[in-house]
Amino acid sequence: QAQLMESGGGLVQTGGSLRLSCTASTTIYSRYTITWYRQAPGEQREWLVNWKSGTTTYADSVKERFTLSTDDAASTLYLQLNNLKPEDTAVYYCGAKSPGKPTYFGQGTQVTVSS
């Protein structure tokens, strides 16, 4: 059983929007810090949003355009991406960590923004 699974990526034009989903196991959702990341080809992984038990922290680079929401019943985090730019093109994925526990990553979902 996958601990984390992302979906919702796709191809959009500049200025468009997408909503990504990260569905976690109930254990991960309730006990771990979950982070949205992205990684573009040839680039380092970039963290976007941290979430744990209702507390959300955004990276300065995305806080004006990206919004996190959650569905506790579904153990799912949603990342709303607005006003997308070509430089937002990347694989977006979520990761989960907790002290003393294994770190988990999902398989990612591709976001491509055309100019």
N, C-alpha and C positions, 0 to 999 in steps of 0.2 A: 504494500500500500504506500502510495506516494505521500510524503509528509507535507509537501507543498506543491501546488499546481497552479500555473498561471494561464490566463487566456485573455482574449480581447484585442490582441494586436492586429495590425493591418496596415494598409496603404491609405494615406490621407494626403490631401493637399495642404500647402502652407496656410495656416490660420484655422485649420480644422481641429476637431476634437476626437478623442477616443477615451473609452473607459476600460481600464484593465482590471482583471480580477486575480486575486491570489487566495486560493482556498487551502486552508491548513487543516491538519488533523486537530481534533479537539484538544489534545494535550499541548501541541505546539501553540495553538491559539491562546490558550489560557495561561501558559507558563513561560513562553519564550518572548524575547524581543524580536519582532519581525521587521525587516528592513526591505524596502524597495531599492533596487539598484538598476543601473543600466550600464551597458558596455558596448561601445561602438567599435568597429573593426580597427585594430591597431592602437586602440586607446586603453587606458586603464579603467578598471571598474570604478564607477562613480556612485556614491550613495545618494539617495534622493529623499527618503522619508523613513524615520524610525517610528515604530508603534509598539507600545506594551500596555495592556490593560487600560486602554482609554487615553493614554498620554501620547501625543503625536509631536514629532519634531521634524521640521523641514530643513533641507539644505537651502541656503540663501539663493542658490542658482535657480531654484524651481518654485519657491514658495508663492510667487505671484501668479503662477499659471497652473500648478498642479495641486489637487486637493484629495486628501485621503478621507474615506468613509469606511464604515464597517457594518457588517451584519453578524451580530453575535450568534444568532440562531444557526447561521450557516457557516460559522467560523471562517468568514471571508472578509478580506480587505479589498476595497476598490480604490483604484488610483485614477482620478479624473484628470486627463491631460487636455488642457485648453490652449488655444492660440499656438498650435504646434509650428515648429520651425524645422527646416531641413537639418539643422544641427541636433535636433532631438532624435534623429534616426539612430536606432540602437536595438539591441536585445534587452528587453526589460525583464527582470526576474526578481523574485523575492528570496530572502534568506532568513534563517531563524537561528538564534543563538541563546544560550543560557549558560551561566557559569558552571563548569564541571560537566557539561553535557555535550554531545556531538553537535556540530554545526550542520545545518541542512540548507540546501539550495534547491529551488525548482528548476525546471528545464528551460524556462524563459519563453517569452513571446516577442516576436519581431514587430517593431514599429518602424515604418518607413514613411517619411514625409517628403513629398515631391515639391519642387519649387515651381 
